[in-house]
Amino acid sequence: MKQIRQTATLSKKPSLEKPDEKLVLHPRNKHRGRYNFAQLILTSPPLGSYVFLNDYNDSSIDFANPKAVKALNCALLKHFYNIAEWDIPSQYLCPPIPGRADYVHHLADLLASDTKSTLSKKIRVLDIGVGANAIYPLIGFREYGWQFVGADVDLIALKNAQSILEANPGLASAIELRLQTSSSAIFSGIVKDNEHFDLTMCNPPFHASLAEAKEGTQRKWQNLGKAKPATLNFGGQGAELFCEGGEIAFISRMIVESATIGSQFFWFSSLVSKASNLPEVYKALKTNGARQVKTINMAQGQKQSRFVAWTFLTPEQQKNWRKH
C-alpha cells in the first residue's frame, strides 16, 4: 500500500484512456476485472515492491520482469485460491493465471453439459504436463473440488509441484503426481489398467525446436520494448516450450494414444495455440475414430486461444458414464 501512495504523488503523466476490462473471460473467472493491486498487496505484501503507476495512472507491474510476474502469481493464488505457499524454480514456466483459470471453467461447462456433475468430488482429471507450477490442479481443486493426477517427464518439476502440495493443507490428498519415464509416450505408463477419468487437459509444447522458442522469446521482448531477451523465455524449460514437430505433432500423438484407451475417459482435451493447426487436429481425430469433437474458443485481451475436446464414447456410453 505504501508504495502505491508514494508513486501516485510522484506521477505527473496525463491519464490516457483506460483499456477495457477483461470481459471476454469466462463468467465464473475471478480475474475478469483489472487487478486490484491494493487488495493483493494486503494479501501478499512482497508484491508491493514491484507495483508502479503506468501511463494510464493505474497500478501495474513490469510483466517483462520474471520476479514481478511470480510475485503477482503468488498474490493471486493466495488471495483467490487459498494457496498460501507457491514457488517455482528459476526459469520454469510462470503461467498467466487468468487464462489458465478460463480453461478450467470452460471444461467445467463441457462436463456439466453431459454428466450434470461438475461440482462432484468424484470427478477425476488427468493433467498432461503438470509442470513445476501445478496450476491446473490447484485451480481445479479449489474451484470445483476435482481430484487430479498430474503427469510430467521432468522429475525436477514434479518434485517442486509436490513441495507445493505438501506446503498447503488438503492438496496432497486430492492431487497425485506421476512421472512419465518415456519422452515419446503421453498416456502410456501413466494411465493404469481399469482406471477412469472424466477429463484430461493439456497445454502442449508450442515450439518445434529450441531455436524457434528463442525466436518467439525475442519477439515477445521486442513487443515489451526490450532490446535483448535476458532469458530463454518469460519462463519455461525444454519440455514446457518445445518438442520435435511442435504443437501439432504432440497433439497428434496424443490423439493416437487416446484412441487406445478411449473407454477409460469421458473427454480428452488439449489447448491448440495455433488456429492454423486445427484442420490437422480434426483430420487426426476423424482418422482415429473420435465420435464427438468440440472446439471451445477463449480469449484474454488481444490473445485468442481455444481448446479441442473429443470423446470415443457412444451416446449410450455417455449417458451411463456416471452410473458406471
C-alpha positions, 0 to 999 in steps of 0.5 A: 500500500505504501508504495502505491501512495508514494508513486501516485504523488510522484506521477505527473503523466496525463491519464490516457484512456483506460483499456477495457476490462477483461470481459471476454473471460469466462463468467465464473473467472475471478480475474475478469476485472483489472487487478486490484493491486491494493487488495493483493498487496494486503494479501501478499505484501512482497508484491508491493515492491514491484507495483508502479503507476503506468501511463494510464495512472493505474497500478501495474507491474513490469510483466517483462520482469520474471520476479514481478510476474511470480510475485503477482502469481503468488498474490493471486493464488493466495488471495483467490485460491487459498494457496498460501505457499507457491514457488517455482524454480528459476526459469520454469514456466510462470503461467498467466493465471487468468487464462489458465483459470478460463480453461478450467471453467470452460471444461467445467461447462463441457462436463456439466453439459453431459454428466450434470456433475461438475461440482462432484468430488468424484470427478477425476482429471488427468493433467498432461504436463503438470509442470513445476507450477501445478496450476491446473490442479490447484485451480481445479481443486479449489474451484470445483473440488476435482481430484487430479493426477498430474503427469510430467517427464521432468522429475525436477518439476514434479518434485517442486509441484509436490513441495507445493502440495505438501506446503498447503493443507488438503492438496496432497490428498486430492492431487497425485503426481506421476512421472512419465519415464518415456519422452515419446509416450503421453498416456502410456505408463501413466494411465493404469489398467481399469482406471477412469477419468472424466477429463484430461487437459493439456497445454502442449509444447508450442515450439518445434525446436529450441531455436524457434522458442528463442525466436518467439522469446525475442519477439515477445521482448521486442513487443515489451520494448526490450532490446535483448531477451535476458532469458530463454523465455518469460519462463519455461524449460525444454519440455514446457516450450518445445518438442520435435514437430511442435504443437501439432505433432504432440497433439497428434500423438496424443490423439493416437494414444487416446484412441487406445484407451478411449473407454477409460475417459469421458473427454480428452482435451488439449489447448491448440495455440495455433488456429492454423493447426486445427484442420490437422487436429480434426483430420487426426481425430476423424482418422482415429475414430473420435465420435464427438469433437468440440472446439471451445474458443477463449480469449484474454485481451488481444490473445485468442486461444481455444481448446479441442475436446473429443470423446470415443464414447457412444451416446449410450456410453455417455449417458451411463458414464456416471452410473458406471 
